[in-house]
Amino acid sequence: MDKCEELISEYLNFIKGVIDSEDLPLNISREMLQQNKVLKVIRKNLVKETMELIEELTEDKELYKKFYDQFAKNLKLGVHEDSNNRAKLADFLRYHTSASGDDAASLADYISRMKENQKHIYFITVELKEQVSNSAFVERVKSRGFEVIYMTEPIDEYVIQHLKEYKGKQLTSVTKEGLELREDEAEKKKREEDKAKFESLCKLMNSILDNKVEKVVLSNRLVESLCCIVTSQFGWSANMKRIMKAQALRDTSNNRAGKKHLEINPEHPIIEILRQKAEADKNDKAVKDLVILLFETALLLSGFSLDSPQVHASRIYRMIKLGLGSDEEEPMATEDTQSGGDAPPLADDTEDASHMEEVD
């Protein structure tokens, strides 16, 4: 049979073989045979045998790499579907990380390299591995010396929905709220001071962005970047939203994108200048434009798409125009107004006029 779901799981459909059994009753209908308890035993044993064969393959690194390149999606589908063998299948997964270089590493390898004070397995889901090298989300985590797993396949989003932990270590996304990084007393004190200092700016930005974000907070994950967009703990990540949007037969009523949170970097000079301008005049139109522009830029950098790219482009053009010293609300100067207007007369013109009077 090409397909025999009663004997082997769908995610192991690449397995080929012959089953010999003396225990199956053959003098009954096929429908009754499919419900036979012996089939369940055979199925269980087949999965067990397959796990043992794959485990033997892992001992040969090069051979397993060839196998994994071909059937990685099957193993990940197994993590998604097979709760009984999820822990064993998790052993077979391989990912590139911030410390693995060109070689993919197992979750066991990751744990062996974890720091003493590290409680979580950090990961990020993106479309391409190259996108995370300078990602804002991994700045603080990498600066602390923690390794980050790069998950680049769409099926990885489904894997992590079921693989919440591995060998007692919780898997934590660096793109979602609630990222916990251990801080010393000096860092905690500075965070409290920054929180009080930027409280009014966060409230103003929240009111300007209105329903675009749930809240604006200071970030503990940014080092050099200005700001980023994170999602709620149980909502879709930006990568998951991109995947679901690409589904041809997606259910538009099931939207778990959740609310977005804008995190700003209190150490960045632009945020400090924005705070000063906001305190000087909360109704400054430039402040409003800058806040919206920062938000839309953060959306793009965080992997989201813009609802109205044309509006974003128009706002950038307007800011460029202001940066060049042209006020958009004032009419463009004509040649007549440039040569005349309120400008004082030139000294040479005055002297020429006096000289003409004398001649007359």
Protein Blocks (a to p, Z undefined) as FASTA:
>chain_A
ZZdfklpcfklmmbgcddddfkbcfkbcfklmmmpmklmmmmmmmmmmmmmmmmmmmmpm
klmmmmmmmmmmmmmmmmmmmmmlmmmmmmmpccddfklomaccdfklmmmmpcfklcbd
cddddfbfklmmmgfklmmmmmnopacdddfbfklmmmmmmmmbgehiacddfkbghiac
dddfklmmmmmmmmmmmmmmmmmmmmmnmmmpmbdcddfkbfkbmbdcdddfklccfklm
mmmmmpmkbcfklcckbpadddddfkbmklmmmmmmmmmomklmklmmmmmmmmmmmmmm
nopacfblmlmmmmmmmmmmmmnopafkbccddfklmmnmjbdcdfklmmmmmmmmmmZZ
